[in-house]
């Protein structure tokens, strides 16, 4: 009897310890060891937030959703606005905007609309391990949406980049659902830059705000030099490895779902997570906006931490009353703008007549080194299909010297040959999809059957 009572006490103490650790885990722990971001690196984020908010506006001359203060888009520089009626459910609404002040061509995509059935169809068009791409796995519905969007706007973007000069950057930005589309759109463009007039990889940028988990770990690290994810404190979506279709099927019982995900992930070893090549992650380099501390009430002056994490990449759900509010684009814009102002004030207060301690060229070398270190870390952890830094450098050199293939139309050409051993997107499209009478992409029946028969592996 005493032995059984001792076992029960151990079990109870273990459960209490687990509950204490989970309930006291806060979002700032995820980035506790990361270095602070620089003002120059984070400067575009509040501006990009404003451009995404502009997608929600019907008239930029009389905005309703843009907060007071900060950057305000110029209505005369708006090139194109596309609504739900025009996308026909293939993609969320978006705008194309040319910012001549900052020399950027921006395609901004809005987030999930809770009353639009087409947005849910994009999210639910997926099953874990269903869609392979570029040596990894991606979200099937978001990839199809990104493909459709690029086929629609590649000629417009190409014309704008050629007309405005080669010193303009091409920026893709999105929030929530739109962040997944923008991230996968960026991956396609980086691999097929001839579609936009041969734009260099260094001129392509993506900002994924409150990003959805849309690509496997090897791809998330591989494209960290062009994709930047921005996460506000306790946001639930970048931390939830549960497939998106499960999240939004349980949207009305989200706290229960998040608790069950916490319980399940506690018993999955870190090594198993890293070896699961079908497990999806938030993409690219991470910028974490931290504004709350343990056992402290209210918001504190926000600080920005940045890194390209491999292991421990936002794997822990935060049981917080702010887990959903931190997902909102309004709050992200407000806290990002406040953090940028604080960084500028700090920089101004330390300005002297001597040269700055970190030159731009030195900072560029630092970012490149961080990316190489992350790739090597992925290889050392046996992440499936991870690319080491030497192979990645060689592929980048091949990209810069590659001749663009001939293309007779704005759509993807099937004449492109694989470069540097990478999976060719045009060949993937031909293998996985066929076109219907209206020109839309449909999944081939044999591929759909094979995917449905594949064993479902737990995350």
Buried (B, 14 or more C-beta within 10 A) or exposed (E): EEEEEEEEEEEEEEEEEBEEEBEEBBBBBBBEEBEEBBBEBBBBBBBBBBBBBBBBBEEBEEBEEBBEEBBBBEBEBBBEBBEBEEBEBBBBBBBBBBBEEBEBBBBBBBBBBEEBEBBBEBBBBBBBBBBBBBBBBBBBBBBBBBBBBBBBBBBBBBEBBBEBEEEBBBBBBBBBBBBBBBBBBBBBBBBBBBBBBBBEBEBBBBBBBBBBBBBBBBBBBBBBBBBBBBBBBBBBBBBBBBBBBEBBBBEEEBEEBBBBBBEBBEEBEEEEBBBBBBBBBBBBBBBBBBBBEEEEEEBEEBBBBBBBBBBBBBBBBBBBEBBBBBBBBEBBBBBBBBBBBBBEEEEEEEEEEEEEEEEEEEBEEEBEEBBBBBBBBBBEBEBBBBBEBEBBBEBBEEBEEBEEBEBEEBBBBEEBEEBBEBBBBBBBBEEBBBEEEEEEBEBEEEBEEEBEEEEEEEB
